[in-house]
Amino acid sequence: MTHDMREVRFLLTGLGNIGRSLLEILSVRQEAMATRYGLALRCVGVADSAGAAYDPAGLDIAAVAALKRAGRSVAHLAQYDPTLSAVELAARAEADLLLEATPTNLRDGQPGLEIVRTALRTGKHAVLASKGPLVLAYGELAALASTSDGPALRFSGAVGGALPTANLGRHLAGAVIERAELVVNGTTQVILEQMAAGHGFETALAEAQRQGIVEPDPSLDVDGWDAANKLVIFANAVLGRPTRLTDLRVEGIRGVPPEALRAAWAAGGRVSLVGLAERQPDGGYTLQVGPVTLGPEHPLARLSRGEMGLVVHSDLAGRTTMASLEDGPVGTCQAMIRDIVDIYGAPAAR
Ligand SMILES: NC(=O)c1ccc[n+]([C@@H]2O[C@H](COP(=O)([O-])OP(=O)(O)OC[C@H]3O[C@@H](n4cnc5c(N)ncnc54)[C@H](OP(=O)(O)O)[C@@H]3O)[C@@H](O)[C@H]2O)c1
């Protein structure tokens, strides 16, 4: 290791689509992370629903990823410790950074919330893909991370995959956001496009399910709750407004009339499920999620199938438009890597 190389000992909780893909990416990008960013990443602990494995000397991440791809659990690793849960791993491991990718649970945020809380309390930086802890306890977690010299909290991948949605505050530093439109649920984009092509709602949903892009509980997608979760995180993190789900008006796509869809497409536009934040004269924002007809001139009307995007109007930067078409979970993994590089202040611009 050269003298300016920084070693980062990390934990990864959740080894599903995101966690496993992240390990696969890091196993082949380890050298690039070192040469481009001066970061020597060493995985010292992993956890799934069966428990945790910990080795201060480092785990073989390619082997862990292969184990999970074969459908097995961390209990098959030599370093498996039956006394450790993911929370206990976060509490007891000698580590610098937590990467959190357990399932999103909006009832109580667990297990992610306790894992992240514990990591931050024990001085570890936290990078989240999971949304539950942020939707339910953003203020508490941000406070744990805001102490001077305290740990960092990052969650770029939780809002729109590789899109730098959660990083927009920094991008638009000094500007006031007047209006933000977020199309951050790829599943409803696919369903609405299918319906515009003449399929019924159930058939369109079945097609999206066949593509493997629908949440296990489809209501999260089609009734607008996934988009709402992301808007809550955006409002807290980017707009700086303490916000809960109950502060939003949320309408899904089940009731969109097929004729409205066909008319929008025929006119060169489309109907999308949009998360909308509009600044009010008192400095607050109205926040809502619902189907919106986007005319042909609207930048988000040009998104392709499954693509996510956002348009933000601010007083200084004018109209900022971003879009991202991603292949599976790797976009979210890229966002988590961006967060790691951001935390360690490495020369990320290279
Ligand atoms: N998939 C995406 O494209 C995407 C995009 C952005 C954000 N996210 C968010 O990222 C997170 C992970 O998504 P995913 O698609 O990877 O989910 P997933 O495939 O369901 O994987 C979840 C992982 O969490 C593990 N787990 C469950 N309960 C646990 C517990 N109590 N302690 C430790 N680990 C536990 C599971 O263990 P087993 O392996 O033993 O089942 C599994 O490895 C979710 O919060 C999701 O909302 C996902």
The ligand as a Tripos MOL2 file, in Angstrom:
@<TRIPOS>MOLECULE
LIG
   48    52     1     0     0
SMALL
NO_CHARGES

@<TRIPOS>ATOM
      1 N1        -33.1620   -3.9070   -6.2590 N.am      1 LIG1
      2 C1        -33.0150   -2.6450   -6.6340 C.2       1 LIG1
      3 O1        -32.8580   -2.3370   -7.8310 O.2       1 LIG1
      4 C2        -32.9660   -1.5260   -5.5900 C.ar      1 LIG1
      5 C3        -32.7260   -0.2170   -6.0030 C.ar      1 LIG1
      6 C4        -32.6040    0.7970   -5.0290 C.ar      1 LIG1
      7 C5        -32.7630    0.4770   -3.6880 C.ar      1 LIG1
      8 N2        -33.0410   -0.8100   -3.3220 N.ar      1 LIG1
      9 C6        -33.1710   -1.1130   -1.8960 C.3       1 LIG1
     10 O2        -32.0310   -1.8600   -1.5140 O.3       1 LIG1
     11 C7        -32.3830   -2.8090   -0.5220 C.3       1 LIG1
     12 C8        -31.9750   -4.1980   -0.9930 C.3       1 LIG1
     13 O3        -32.6910   -4.5060   -2.1780 O.3       1 LIG1
     14 P1        -32.5300   -5.9250   -2.8530 P.3       1 LIG1
     15 O4        -33.2410   -5.8640   -4.1440 O.co2     1 LIG1
     16 O5        -31.0980   -6.3230   -2.8200 O.co2     1 LIG1
     17 O6        -33.3520   -6.8360   -1.8170 O.3       1 LIG1
     18 P2        -33.2680   -8.4330   -1.6670 P.3       1 LIG1
     19 O7        -32.8020   -9.0390   -2.9380 O.co2     1 LIG1
     20 O8        -34.5760   -8.8460   -1.0910 O.co2     1 LIG1
     21 O9        -32.1160   -8.6660   -0.5850 O.3       1 LIG1
     22 C9        -32.2860   -8.3550    0.7690 C.3       1 LIG1
     23 C10       -31.1350   -8.9340    1.5510 C.3       1 LIG1
     24 O10       -31.3130   -8.6070    2.9190 O.3       1 LIG1
     25 C11       -31.1270   -9.7850    3.7150 C.3       1 LIG1
     26 N3        -31.8470   -9.7120    4.9650 N.ar      1 LIG1
     27 C12       -33.1670   -9.8680    5.2130 C.ar      1 LIG1
     28 N4        -33.4170   -9.7350    6.5200 N.ar      1 LIG1
     29 C13       -32.2160   -9.5170    7.1260 C.ar      1 LIG1
     30 C14       -31.8070   -9.3300    8.4660 C.ar      1 LIG1
     31 N5        -32.6820   -9.3430    9.4650 N.pl3     1 LIG1
     32 N6        -30.5010   -9.1140    8.7190 N.ar      1 LIG1
     33 C15       -29.5830   -9.1150    7.7070 C.ar      1 LIG1
     34 N7        -29.9100   -9.2940    6.4220 N.ar      1 LIG1
     35 C16       -31.2240   -9.4900    6.1320 C.ar      1 LIG1
     36 C17       -31.6130  -10.9200    2.8350 C.3       1 LIG1
     37 O11       -31.0800  -12.1220    3.3240 O.3       1 LIG1
     38 P3        -31.2180  -13.5270    2.5390 P.3       1 LIG1
     39 O12       -30.2130  -13.4440    1.3970 O.co2     1 LIG1
     40 O13       -30.8280  -14.5200    3.5600 O.co2     1 LIG1
     41 O14       -32.6190  -13.6030    2.0720 O.co2     1 LIG1
     42 C18       -31.0440  -10.4760    1.4980 C.3       1 LIG1
     43 O15       -29.6980  -10.8680    1.3780 O.3       1 LIG1
     44 C19       -33.8950   -2.6580   -0.2990 C.3       1 LIG1
     45 O16       -34.1010   -1.8810    0.8330 O.3       1 LIG1
     46 C20       -34.3770   -1.9680   -1.5580 C.3       1 LIG1
     47 O17       -35.5270   -1.1720   -1.3160 O.3       1 LIG1
     48 C21       -33.1270   -1.8080   -4.2350 C.ar      1 LIG1
@<TRIPOS>BOND
     1     1     2 1
     2     2     3 2
     3     2     4 1
     4     4     5 ar
     5     4    48 ar
     6     5     6 ar
     7     6     7 ar
     8     7     8 ar
     9     8     9 1
    10     8    48 ar
    11     9    10 1
    12     9    46 1
    13    10    11 1
    14    11    12 1
    15    11    44 1
    16    12    13 1
    17    13    14 1
    18    14    15 2
    19    14    16 1
    20    14    17 1
    21    17    18 1
    22    18    19 2
    23    18    20 1
    24    18    21 1
    25    21    22 1
    26    22    23 1
    27    23    24 1
    28    23    42 1
    29    24    25 1
    30    25    26 1
    31    25    36 1
    32    26    27 ar
    33    26    35 ar
    34    27    28 ar
    35    28    29 ar
    36    29    30 ar
    37    29    35 ar
    38    30    31 1
    39    30    32 ar
    40    32    33 ar
    41    33    34 ar
    42    34    35 ar
    43    36    37 1
    44    36    42 1
    45    37    38 1
    46    38    39 2
    47    38    40 1
    48    38    41 1
    49    42    43 1
    50    44    45 1
    51    44    46 1
    52    46    47 1
@<TRIPOS>SUBSTRUCTURE
     1 LIG1         1 GROUP 0 **** ****
